[in-house]
């Protein structure tokens, strides 16, 4: 067998390695410089990964997580470690610390200890060991969580360890890498905050302490990121939701949001906007039940692939029984609250004989869905248990799939432009493991090709993400970048030949024969709740005029202008404008400060002069002081801005 060489050896022999290279890409995967590469014969087989590359940044951050865990265990003996991945914003590591959590002073001490490890500039060293050897080592160290991690490594895969430091302070972790060559490569590090996290995200497991941090190749890049983090804290949708009176949560319905009047308006305006587009893009809306006999979800495959995330219900007369027999009966027969709309749309399609002339049929549904998410993963509006999707399913023949994908992307582009999401990345999520999917390999080959052809027909570049498809079919994901340069996965379109087969759906083709339709699952917002939260942070609560719960606030200079302000409010509301009026006894400066906190697009100041001239003093949130306007001019201005971007003028 040929000797396996490391990337350091191959690049070094060609003189193509320097301090800026932290890894390589080989056969689509990122490896560090010290991992032997099977099948790599020269530097031509490798693509260097530099610190400026996003993949290089992930290597830096994962290495920093190891250094942080080392520092934590030096400072807090007896602390057990779990996992420490790189994430979009930095990295984290979960710890089981005796005596409770970490304080802000603890974070400062940990940073200081990390700096000592980094200054030592010791190499990261990789070693492959047997599973038994790894378990003996971590068992002797008392690292019970690491034993679980080792047990979860699939049979046949290598068990690799990474070490850094020198005796007696060497630190070791079971890890597949990749890592930077040495700790001295870590130039700019900051620990940001601590949070609780259940082991493996399951509230039935121990609560751990998660330390978050971030790392960059340079101090300048770190400083820029920290400024964005501070902006993100100020724009946190949970904070803005409370300040702007948009939504709330209560333990009577855990992780299920209550939308207050202002927030409910925004959500409903989003729905109305999409409904207007549906009329132009050939969608028909349906309404489907909330509760279904479990037979529906057995047919669709959700029972078996999605059972743990579904809510079940039963009636009072069933509670007279008891014991395991009842529990098993309820599992088999209790009605289920729908976690998604697709099975009920299959029922509608299959309710009568269909013709090819009816296709493509674009069936939309704003039905409320419920999914049980573990307590350890729910988060504001980003991960909830009750939500609504701008859901639709397109039933069509196979040949029409690329055209329908192009048509959907055009619709999605229009919506995202309306919300000022301008940078979009596209990913093609392909088949999950064989034991976690429906259908044959041939079906998946065909469906993945169809989605790829649709993207290519639209001229879009995309990244393939292996194993991330749904259990019934592959999907295209649309990731948007917000104002703080964060990426969010929102819209999707998925190809599904399995559910039409399971529900035995068919239509009569032009040839008079029975054919099976393809089912495309698609959403633009995705979850309306999650989109609302993402957009709230994107715009910082500064909703545009067409979407703002209140478009203007009328402020009186003194009580002498109350009657004019009241009459002005009547006229503006009669013209369809949404507004509040401040008739309090506060001084005008205080009124302006209070009104600005609500982030209304316009503040309208009225005094005796405005009353005499049938005008208002107008201050724009976005443009500043606009001066005095006649009332009719103001009405015309706000009415014009009340139409969503791209809306037809009636």
Secondary structure, DSSP 8 states (H G I E B T S, - for coil): ----EEHHHHHHHTT---TTEEEEEETTEEE-TTSEETT--SGGG-EEEETTSHHHHHHHHHHHHHHHHHHHHHHSTT-EE----EETTEEEEEEE-TTS---HHHHHHHHHHHHHHHHHT-B-EEEEE-HHHHHHHHHHTT-HHHHHHHHHS-TTS-EEEEEES-TTS-EEEE------SBGGG--EEEEEEEEEEEGGG-TTS-EEEEEEEEEESSHHHHHHHHHHHHHHHHH-HHHHHHHTT-EE--GGGTT--EE-HHHHHHHHHHHHHHHHHHHHHTEEE----SEE-HHHHHHHTHHHHSGGG--EE--GGGGG--HHHHHHHHHHHSEEE-S-SHHHHHHHHTTS-EEGGG-SEEEEE--EEE----TTT-BTTTB-SEEEEEEEEEEE-GGGHHHHHHHHHHHHHHHHHHTT--EEEEEEE----GGG--S-HHHHHHHHHHHHHHHHHHT---EEETT-SBTTB-EEEEEEE-TTS-EEEEEEEEEESHHHHHTT--EE-TTSSEE--EEEEEEEEEEHHHHHHHHHHHHTT---TTT-S-SEEEEESSGGGHHHHHHHHHHHHHTT--EEEE-SSS-HHHHHHHHHHTT-SEEEEE-HHHHHHTEEEEEETTTEEEEEEEHHHHHHHHHHHTS-TT----
